[in-house]
Amino acid sequence: MVAREGPLTRAFVRLIDTLVADYDTMDLCQQLVDDCVELLSASAAGLLLSDSTSLRVLAASSEQTRLMELFQLQADAGPCLDAYRTGTRIVVDDLTEQASRWPVFGHRMLAEGFRAVYAVPLRLREQRIGALNLFCEQPGALRPADVSVGQALADVATIGILHQRVVARQAIVNEQLQTALNNRIIIEQAKGVLAERSGLDTAQAFATLRAYARSTSTRLAVLARAIVEGSFDTTALLRTSAPDGAPQQHPAG
């Protein structure tokens, strides 16, 4: 344990850095499986991540492992899937005794030379986003403490991934808010243009603008921008105003 204390600390620091710096999710997951192979004496490791509709292989310590994880997904049964679905660790110290637990994938693991498998979920409280598979060529290769370290690494990675998703969603919300504010400015300008050309007050100008946009199935902001930029002839639009200056009623489009 002392020999790996330095590398283990560095592995956790790299994961924690994802909370304060921009990073590549795929690179993070690849680093996680590489660290598990190096630090936990696992022969191979693979990681499945959910994209909200299905699980996908996002990282693997070798091409052989990547193909095995794909095979597990095709079989729709295996330790990684169980860990993801239940949110609990799957510990199989001797595959020769429990291969039938996953009739197809279990025998595939044996055929590939693995004799033990450990899967830990990527989860935060009740939310699960994937799972990490640790394959070993010797029965009982990982002690309970090793599996706990793997779980801890997976937990920190999960927090980093979820944090990035929250930031990305917030960025989208902020962008949408800014777009709405920009559109509001354009609409106010279009109201002013219509009011100046027609003698309508700003409330009547907005009602006319909105009615025309609805009747022609045009987005209000698009119509307003065209008016402000001078690419739209307002003559037809202003004809929709009643003689007394009140806009006529139009069906919603």
Disulfide bonds with the S-S distance in Angstrom:
none
